[in-house]
Amino acid sequence: MTVTPIAVALKTMTLLLGGAITLYSFRAFRRTGSAALRALTAGFGVVTVGAIVAGVVDQLSTLDPGVALVVESLFTTIGFAVILYSLYVE
């Protein structure tokens, strides 16, 4: 079984769903001006961009596939930290 088409399909779904979540949280931020929603938007945006960057690194670079995993994990960690921060900011 070839994993690449499945991985590309899942990355595409991550992009679409993450983009939708980021868009709706941004719209909510613009409507309310809430600092928490601004941070939430940034956090989801970082996680989504990380998935895209990791996919590009994995598919289009000559780097070891482990590098893509590290890149995605870094973006996910930063994004989740920002999302956690959004739960505490007022």
C-alpha positions as a Python dict, from the first residue, in 0.01 Angstrom:
ca = {
    (1, 'M'): (0, 0, 0),
    (2, 'T'): (129, 344, -94),
    (3, 'V'): (101, 591, 190),
    (4, 'T'): (176, 908, -8),
    (5, 'P'): (-171, 960, -165),
    (6, 'I'): (-335, 900, 172),
    (7, 'A'): (-97, 1146, 341),
    (8, 'V'): (-161, 1408, 71),
    (9, 'A'): (-538, 1362, 109),
    (10, 'L'): (-515, 1398, 488),
    (11, 'K'): (-291, 1705, 460),
    (12, 'T'): (-546, 1856, 219),
    (13, 'M'): (-826, 1791, 468),
    (14, 'T'): (-611, 1945, 743),
    (15, 'L'): (-561, 2253, 527),
    (16, 'L'): (-932, 2287, 450),
    (17, 'L'): (-1055, 2225, 804),
    (18, 'G'): (-779, 2428, 970),
    (19, 'G'): (-836, 2710, 724),
    (20, 'A'): (-1209, 2710, 798),
    (21, 'I'): (-1150, 2715, 1175),
    (22, 'T'): (-897, 2995, 1137),
    (23, 'L'): (-1133, 3196, 913),
    (24, 'Y'): (-1431, 3163, 1148),
    (25, 'S'): (-1227, 3248, 1456),
    (26, 'F'): (-1085, 3551, 1272),
    (27, 'R'): (-1434, 3667, 1181),
    (28, 'A'): (-1538, 3628, 1545),
    (29, 'F'): (-1233, 3829, 1652),
    (30, 'R'): (-1315, 4110, 1408),
    (31, 'R'): (-1675, 4117, 1529),
    (32, 'T'): (-1587, 4125, 1900),
    (33, 'G'): (-1232, 4262, 1915),
    (34, 'S'): (-1154, 3996, 2177),
    (35, 'A'): (-784, 3940, 2247),
    (36, 'A'): (-864, 3576, 2327),
    (37, 'L'): (-1015, 3521, 1982),
    (38, 'R'): (-718, 3694, 1821),
    (39, 'A'): (-483, 3452, 1998),
    (40, 'L'): (-708, 3157, 1911),
    (41, 'T'): (-697, 3261, 1544),
    (42, 'A'): (-318, 3284, 1555),
    (43, 'G'): (-288, 2944, 1722),
    (44, 'F'): (-505, 2764, 1469),
    (45, 'G'): (-328, 2948, 1189),
    (46, 'V'): (12, 2830, 1313),
    (47, 'V'): (-105, 2468, 1339),
    (48, 'T'): (-255, 2484, 988),
    (49, 'V'): (50, 2649, 832),
    (50, 'G'): (271, 2392, 1004),
    (51, 'A'): (83, 2108, 837),
    (52, 'I'): (125, 2277, 499),
    (53, 'V'): (495, 2349, 548),
    (54, 'A'): (561, 1993, 665),
    (55, 'G'): (381, 1856, 360),
    (56, 'V'): (586, 2075, 130),
    (57, 'V'): (910, 1974, 305),
    (58, 'D'): (814, 1609, 280),
    (59, 'Q'): (699, 1611, -83),
    (60, 'L'): (914, 1873, -252),
    (61, 'S'): (1248, 1868, -73),
    (62, 'T'): (1535, 1624, -68),
    (63, 'L'): (1549, 1638, 310),
    (64, 'D'): (1490, 1331, 521),
    (65, 'P'): (1117, 1274, 589),
    (66, 'G'): (1197, 1297, 959),
    (67, 'V'): (1264, 1668, 907),
    (68, 'A'): (904, 1715, 794),
    (69, 'L'): (787, 1544, 1112),
    (70, 'V'): (1002, 1773, 1325),
    (71, 'V'): (878, 2082, 1137),
    (72, 'E'): (514, 1981, 1182),
    (73, 'S'): (568, 1897, 1548),
    (74, 'L'): (733, 2236, 1608),
    (75, 'F'): (447, 2428, 1446),
    (76, 'T'): (188, 2216, 1629),
    (77, 'T'): (357, 2274, 1964),
    (78, 'I'): (376, 2650, 1910),
    (79, 'G'): (18, 2664, 1782),
    (80, 'F'): (-118, 2467, 2077),
    (81, 'A'): (76, 2691, 2317),
    (82, 'V'): (-90, 2995, 2159),
    (83, 'I'): (-432, 2825, 2176),
    (84, 'L'): (-373, 2747, 2544),
    (85, 'Y'): (-274, 3110, 2598),
    (86, 'S'): (-600, 3218, 2432),
    (87, 'L'): (-793, 3037, 2704),
    (88, 'Y'): (-634, 3256, 2972),
    (89, 'V'): (-606, 3599, 2809),
    (90, 'E'): (-881, 3850, 2871),
}
